[in-house]
Amino acid sequence: MSTAYFDGPRKLTLFVATATLLATVGAGGTQSGGGINGINQVAWALADQLHATSPYAPQAKYSYNSTGGSITIAHTGTGTYQVALTGFASGKGDHVSVTAYGSSSNYCNSGYWLSGNSPTLFVVCYAPGGTPADTEFTILYQKRMGNFGSASKGIAFLFADDPTNSSYTPDPNYQYNSTGGTNTVTRSGVGSYSAFLPSLTLKGGQVQVTAHNTNAHCYVGKWNSNKLGTTVNIQCSDASGVPTDYKYQLAYSIETTLGAVTKTPGIYALASNDTKSKYDANPTYAYNGLTTGDLVIKRTMSGEYSVTIPGSPSFNSSLVLVTGYNTGAGYCGIRSWSNTTAFVDCFDGTGTPKDAEFDVTYQTRK
């Protein structure tokens, strides 16, 4: 039996998963114990078969399950997908991040998901304007139950599931802070929120935001840290760009990547200059766990960017996620990536390429 999170006001329902999706990919052993290499498990995948008529296993070079279990993807309707996993530990503390992939101007958000030993994740995708549309996407799932790191190195996430509440603590079953703290959310206005991540006090890090079970857009605004912790600002709007209250998922990491378990180095960078042709990422908001040297951001034309890793990193599997930074009605997606470069496209609310700032994370498995 699995825990299901549906689109209701803080509603938990027990649900018996009926999907029997069995294709197996990935490698690695089941983990036990506490800490980042203990009961902290992740899986990721690139869903690149738009109209698959039967469940399929994603390509091994773009997928990974740290438990050694399976990953299977099914197309369940126009713009709707199901990602089934096996091998995970039971217990609270799981999270989903999603990004649209490919050459279209579509975008994707998380749907509800079933937790437990065999998590099932649902993804909803849309064309500009909010009409359901078949779309490729990348997805990261993480379940974390052990503390690790320190005030200056760690991970936090939450599911902001009560969008009209002025101040609340998100459901403990769907939030995590590697310091052991409890994350909270406040609402300052329509579609305007801040998340407080206690005890993560070093300035910098990265943020990924995913709107939940809606055709809305949610994106990260500024974030800052002090001796108490880190505060992240989030904005949400409907498909036409009007600020609106919505549920969303937020993930944060500093001096490590969101998918960190054993042998999973990566990078992250904040692209903070939307019109500059080439620059090094600000080291305060960048991390390179793959090579040495600065990450380089380039703008090739309106709304089209690349983030390049210096040197020649080598790995067996990889994943890229991106979220808009102060993008308003706009949004960003991943066009493609290689061993050294991630290509990002950004759009206005109508799907027209538009210069924008963004936060990108690049996860690998050695």
Secondary structure by P-SEA (a helix, b strand, c coil): cbbbbccccbbbbbbbbcccbbbbbbbbcccccccccccccbbbbbbccccccbbbbcccccccccccbbbbbbbcccccbbbbbcccccccccbbbbbbbccccbbbbbcccccccbbbbbbbbbcccccbbbbbbbbbbbbbccccccccccccccccccccccccccccccccccccbbbbbbbccccccccccccccccbbbbbbbbccccbbbbbccccccccbbbbbbbbbcccccbbbbbbbbbbbccccccccccccccccccccccccccccccccccccccbbbbbbbbccccccccccccccccccbbbbbbbccccccccccccccccbbbbbbbccccccccccbbbbbbbcc
